[in-house]
Amino acid sequence: MIYLSVPYVGIRRQRQPRDDLGIMLSVGVGQHLTWPLATMYWAADNQAYSPTNRPWVESDWRKFLQEAAPFRQTCLFAVAPDVVGNAEATLERSRPALPYIRSHGFKVAFASQDGARDDMIPWDEIDCLFVGGTDAWKFCEASVDLVRRAKERGLWVHVGRVNSLYRLWHCKLIGADSADGTHVKYGPDRRYPELLHWLNTVNGGVIQTLWSS
């Protein structure tokens, strides 16, 4: 299980970089492209969701992917723009963006949102199922069934907004390959060691094999 954290100096300064810990980057954090991304795992979020309801600007997202493209070899996936909590609207917004992500050499992630069904997932056009949506959706039977279908197809599975050891265990149990969260952001000096403890607990010292370059 790999955990993608918000950028934090403690991750950058690891004496021995961990294969189970990386960072999640998104639109508007271009300054973090100065991180050693060529030697650590990361993923490209779309920041379509904003807690302040800031409008999503497609041109900003496209520019972000263009700027991040030189580091695509270590990028686990780039998430197509979605609509939180709405599967139908997500499919409408994401579908046209999938070829653009692929054209820049990124692996394509599609977000499963509340109400998603098997026939609403463009399986043949993606590399990763990103489990998004509300808390109620993430681990419900319908969502977990989509995770099973993704794994049957040999796809990567990622779960968003995982900020506790309990949730990280849930991700492990349903077969997810990675998760992300902002746990470290709120009190990094204390929470960064906590995160390392979570990973040691869940992974048991065994790091899963990542995608080949």
C-alpha positions, 0 to 999 in steps of 0.5 A, a space after each residue: 500500500 502506497 500513501 500519497 501525502 501532501 508535500 511536506 519537507 520531512 518526506 523530501 528529507 528522508 535519509 532512505 526514501 520509502 517506496 510506500 510514501 509519495 506525494 499528491 500534487 495538483 493544480 496550483 502547486 507548480 512550485 512543488 515541481 522542484 521536488 525530487 519527483 524523478 526519484 519518488 512516486 507521486 500522482 497528479 490530482 485535478 483539484 476539481 473539488 474545492 472546499 471554497 467552491 472555487 471554479 475549476 479552470 480547465 486551462 489551468 489543469 492542462 497547463 499543470 499536466 504540461 509542466 509536470 510531464 517531464 516527471 511522468 515516469 514516476 507518476 502513478 496516475 493523473 486523475 481526469 476531472 470529476 464532479 464529487 458525489 455525482 457519477 453521471 456528471 463525472 463521466 460527462 466531464 471526464 470522458 473528453 479529458 482521457 485522451 489528453 492525459 494519455 497524450 502527455 504520457 500519464 497513466 489515466 485515472 477515472 474517479 468513481 463517484 456516488 452512484 457509479 455502475 460498471 457500465 459507467 466506467 470507461 474501463 478500456 480507456 483507463 489505467 486506474 480506478 480512483 475511488 472518490 465520492 462521499 464517505 458513505 460511497 467509498 466503502 459501500 458494497 457498490 463501490 467495493 464491487 467496482 474495485 473488484 472489477 478493476 482488479 480483475 482487469 489488472 488496473 491500479 486502484 487508488 482511494 482518495 481522502 484517507 486520513 486514519 489508520 482505520 481507513 488505510 486498513 479498509 483500503 488494504 482489505 478491499 485490494 487498493 494499491 494506494 491512497 492519499 490524504 491531508 493528514 500530515 498537513 495539520 500538525 506535520 511534526 506530530 502527524 508525519 511520524 504517525 503516518 510512518 507508523 500507519 504504513 509500517 503497520 499496514 504494510 508489515 515491512 513488505 512493500 508492494 511491487 509498483 508499476 514498471 516504468 
